[in-house]
Amino acid sequence: MNRYCTATALFLLSPVAFAAGDLSKQEPTTVTIQMGADKGQHRFTPDALTLETGRLYALRIDNTGSEPYYFGSNGLADAVYTRKVVAKDAAGKVVAEIYGPIRRIEVAPGHSVEWWFLPIRTGKFDDVMSKRSQAEAGMRATIEVK
């Protein structure tokens, strides 16, 4: 092994090499979006969110309605690294954790999920919706990542 390989190996094994950029050590910033009906209209509340790259988020998705709703955004899904999705019952007890890429989440009435992700690409994603028929009736949201 030459001296460059030895120096590189020592640097990579040093605890200091990992401390500054270890994004997995972050505590998540919780942001909440509600799905439900308001005055007879299916809605996301709020219908616009702004997030930052490099920050870990726990996007809490609450279904306050009386029917199942979906939360999906292909644009956002392509711009984040998903750490996990945490499914909770009505009392807030964790009933499942899902790992891997996420495209769409169905949430039962009165329940919530948390989508833990790290935005890695900027953009404005205006494709947040539930069902296509509800989106055509105005149930849409926009998430911007700066």
DRENTOR-13077 format. One record per atom (N, C-alpha, C): x, y, z. Coordinates in steps of 0.05 Angstrom, whole numbers, padded with zeros to 5 digits, always signed. Layout:
<atoms>
XYZ;...
</atoms>
This chain:
<atoms>
+00017-00024+00000;+00000+00000+00000;+00018+00025+00000;+00013+00044-00017;+00029+00068-00018;+00020+00088+00003;+00036+00108+00007;+00029+00127+00028;+00004+00143+00023;-00005+00147-00002;-00030+00161-00008;-00054+00144+00001;-00053+00118-00005;-00074+00101+00004;-00076+00099+00034;-00053+00098+00048;-00053+00097+00077;-00065+00123+00088;-00057+00146+00078;-00068+00171+00088;-00098+00173+00083;-00107+00164+00059;-00135+00165+00053;-00151+00147+00072;-00141+00123+00076;-00154+00104+00094;-00156+00115+00122;-00135+00127+00132;-00136+00138+00159;-00156+00161+00161;-00157+00178+00140;-00177+00200+00140;-00205+00189+00140;-00211+00170+00123;-00238+00159+00121;-00247+00144+00147;-00228+00133+00161;-00235+00119+00186;-00236+00137+00210;-00228+00161+00207;-00228+00181+00229;-00256+00189+00235;-00264+00191+00261;-00291+00200+00269;-00297+00228+00259;-00277+00245+00257;-00281+00272+00248;-00291+00273+00219;-00283+00254+00203;-00292+00253+00175;-00322+00250+00172;-00335+00238+00192;-00364+00233+00190;-00381+00254+00204;-00370+00268+00223;-00386+00285+00241;-00401+00308+00226;-00387+00323+00209;-00398+00347+00198;-00421+00342+00178;-00419+00320+00163;-00438+00316+00141;-00457+00293+00145;-00460+00282+00169;-00477+00259+00173;-00506+00268+00177;-00520+00268+00154;-00548+00277+00154;-00567+00258+00169;-00559+00234+00174;-00576+00215+00188;-00579+00221+00218;-00562+00239+00228;-00562+00246+00256;-00582+00269+00263;-00595+00280+00243;-00613+00302+00247;-00639+00294+00261;-00649+00312+00276;-00677+00309+00287;-00695+00320+00265;-00718+00307+00260;-00735+00317+00238;-00750+00342+00245;-00754+00359+00226;-00773+00381+00228;-00800+00371+00220;-00820+00373+00238;-00846+00363+00232;-00863+00385+00219;-00875+00377+00196;-00893+00395+00181;-00918+00379+00177;-00942+00392+00181;-00967+00377+00180;-00984+00387+00157;-00996+00368+00143;-01016+00375+00122;-01041+00358+00128;-01064+00370+00127;-01089+00356+00132;-01104+00351+00106;-01118+00328+00105;-01135+00322+00083;-01163+00319+00093;-01182+00330+00080;-01210+00328+00089;-01228+00346+00073;-01252+00349+00083;-01272+00365+00069;-01277+00390+00086;-01278+00413+00072;-01283+00438+00085;-01306+00452+00069;-01329+00455+00082;-01352+00467+00068;-01359+00452+00043;-01358+00425+00045;-01366+00408+00022;-01344+00405+00001;-01321+00417+00004;-01300+00416-00015;-01277+00398-00004;-01267+00380-00020;-01244+00364-00012;-01220+00382-00014;-01202+00382+00008;-01180+00401+00008;-01156+00389+00022;-01133+00401+00015;-01108+00398+00031;-01105+00424+00046;-01098+00422+00072;-01094+00446+00088;-01068+00443+00103;-01049+00460+00099;-01048+00482+00079;-01044+00470+00051;-01049+00486+00031;-01046+00476+00003;-01020+00484-00010;-01002+00496+00007;-00975+00503-00003;-00955+00500+00020;-00933+00487+00015;-00911+00484+00034;-00885+00491+00021;-00866+00502+00037;-00839+00507+00028;-00820+00493+00046;-00802+00477+00034;-00783+00461+00048;-00755+00468+00038;-00734+00458+00052;-00707+00463+00044;-00692+00437+00039;-00673+00437+00020;-00657+00414+00016;-00638+00410+00040;-00631+00385+00044;-00612+00379+00066;-00623+00379+00094;-00649+00383+00097;-00661+00383+00123;-00680+00358+00124;-00679+00343+00146;-00696+00320+00149;-00724+00329+00158;-00745+00320+00144;-00772+00327+00151;-00788+00302+00158;-00807+00306+00177;-00827+00286+00182;-00853+00300+00173;-00862+00294+00149;-00887+00305+00138;-00910+00289+00150;-00924+00301+00168;-00947+00288+00181;-00971+00293+00163;-00984+00272+00155;-01007+00273+00137;-01031+00263+00153;-01049+00282+00160;-01073+00275+00177;-01097+00274+00159;-01112+00253+00161;-01138+00251+00148;-01160+00259+00168;-01170+00284+00165;-01190+00294+00183;-01218+00289+00171;-01220+00276+00148;-01245+00272+00135;-01259+00246+00144;-01281+00240+00130;-01297+00216+00137;-01293+00194+00116;-01274+00198+00097;-01269+00178+00077;-01239+00175+00073;-01229+00154+00061;-01201+00151+00056;-01192+00172+00035;-01167+00182+00039;-01155+00201+00020;-01127+00191+00014;-01117+00199-00009;-01090+00193-00017;-01073+00218-00016;-01047+00214-00012;-01028+00236-00015;-01007+00226-00034;-01003+00240-00056;-00983+00231-00075;-00972+00255-00091;-00946+00253-00098;-00933+00272-00115;-00908+00259-00127;-00910+00252-00152;-00887+00239-00166;-00863+00258-00166;-00868+00284-00170;-00846+00303-00170;-00832+00304-00144;-00846+00306-00122;-00834+00307-00096;-00820+00280-00090;-00832+00258-00097;-00821+00231-00092;-00794+00228-00106;-00791+00240-00129;-00766+00239-00144;-00745+00258-00133;-00752+00277-00117;-00734+00298-00107;-00725+00293-00078;-00733+00271-00066;-00727+00266-00038;-00715+00238-00034;-00700+00236-00012;-00691+00209-00003;-00710+00202+00020;-00725+00180+00017;-00744+00172+00037;-00729+00155+00058;-00732+00164+00083;-00720+00149+00105;-00740+00127+00114;-00765+00135+00118;-00786+00116+00126;-00813+00129+00125;-00834+00113+00127;-00861+00122+00131;-00871+00109+00156;-00882+00124+00175;-00892+00114+00200;-00922+00116+00199;-00936+00092+00202;-00965+00092+00203;-00974+00091+00232;-00994+00107+00238;-01004+00108+00265;-01034+00104+00266;-01044+00093+00288;-01073+00090+00291;-01085+00116+00302;-01111+00116+00307;-01125+00140+00315;-01114+00151+00341;-01103+00134+00358;-01092+00142+00384;-01063+00152+00382;-01052+00150+00358;-01024+00159+00354;-01004+00138+00359;-01012+00113+00363;-00994+00091+00367;-00983+00081+00340;-00956+00077+00339;-00944+00067+00315;-00953+00039+00310;-00963+00034+00286;-00972+00007+00278;-00955-00005+00256;-00940+00011+00242;-00922+00001+00221;-00902+00022+00213;-00879+00013+00204;-00859+00030+00191;-00852+00018+00164;-00852+00034+00144;-00847+00025+00116;-00821+00038+00107;-00804+00022+00094;-00778+00033+00084;-00777+00030+00054;-00764+00049+00041;-00760+00048+00012;-00775+00071-00001;-00772+00073-00027;-00784+00095-00042;-00815+00095-00039;-00826+00119-00037;-00855+00123-00034;-00866+00140-00057;-00889+00132-00068;-00902+00147-00089;-00929+00158-00080;-00943+00142-00066;-00971+00149-00058;-00978+00135-00032;-00992+00150-00015;-01000+00139+00011;-01030+00142+00014;-01043+00121+00022;-01072+00123+00029;-01074+00124+00059;-01090+00143+00068;-01094+00147+00097;-01124+00144+00103;-01130+00126+00122;-01158+00121+00130;-01169+00145+00146;-01195+00148+00147;-01207+00170+00162;-01199+00170+00191;-01191+00193+00201;-01184+00195+00230;-01155+00186+00236;-01140+00178+00216;-01113+00168+00220;-01093+00186+00209;-01067+00180+00214;-01045+00196+00204;-01021+00179+00197;-01004+00189+00180;-00978+00177+00175;-00957+00199+00176;-00932+00191+00180;-00910+00210+00178;-00891+00199+00157;-00886+00216+00137;-00867+00209+00116;-00841+00224+00122;-00821+00209+00130;-00794+00220+00137;-00778+00221+00112;-00769+00244+00104;-00753+00246+00080;-00734+00270+00081;-00714+00269+00064;-00693+00289+00061;-00694+00299+00033;-00703+00324+00028;-00702+00335+00001;-00673+00337-00009;-00669+00327-00033;-00642+00328-00045;-00641+00343-00071;-00664+00353-00080;-00665+00368-00105;-00686+00390-00102;-00680+00414-00112;-00699+00436-00111;-00720+00434-00133;-00742+00448-00129;-00763+00449-00149;-00789+00456-00137;-00808+00462-00154;-00835+00468-00146;-00853+00446-00157;-00866+00431-00138;-00881+00408-00145;-00911+00413-00141;-00925+00418-00163;-00953+00425-00162;-00971+00401-00168;-00959+00377-00166;-00975+00352-00172;-00984+00338-00147;-00984+00351-00124;-00994+00338-00100;-01024+00335-00102;-01034+00310-00100;-01063+00306-00102;-01071+00280-00089;-01097+00277-00087;-01109+00252-00077;-01118+00237-00101;-01144+00233-00105;-01154+00220-00129;-01156+00241-00152;-01154+00231-00176;-01155+00249-00199;-01181+00265-00200;-01204+00252-00194;-01229+00266-00194;-01230+00288-00173;-01218+00284-00150;-01217+00304-00129;-01198+00327-00137;-01176+00320-00150;-01157+00340-00160;-01171+00358-00180;-01186+00347-00198;-01201+00363-00218;-01221+00381-00205;-01230+00374-00181;-01249+00390-00166;-01235+00410-00147;-01208+00410-00148;-01193+00430-00133;-01176+00420-00109;-01177+00394-00104;-01161+00383-00082;-01132+00379-00092;-01117+00400-00091;-01089+00400-00100;-01072+00416-00080;-01046+00410-00081;-01028+00426-00064;-01001+00428-00079;-00985+00447-00070;-00959+00452-00082;-00938+00451-00059;-00916+00437-00065;-00894+00437-00046;-00869+00447-00062;-00857+00468-00050;-00833+00479-00062;-00809+00471-00045;-00788+00462-00058;-00763+00455-00044;-00742+00475-00053;-00731+00490-00034;-00711+00510-00041;-00684+00501-00032;
</atoms>
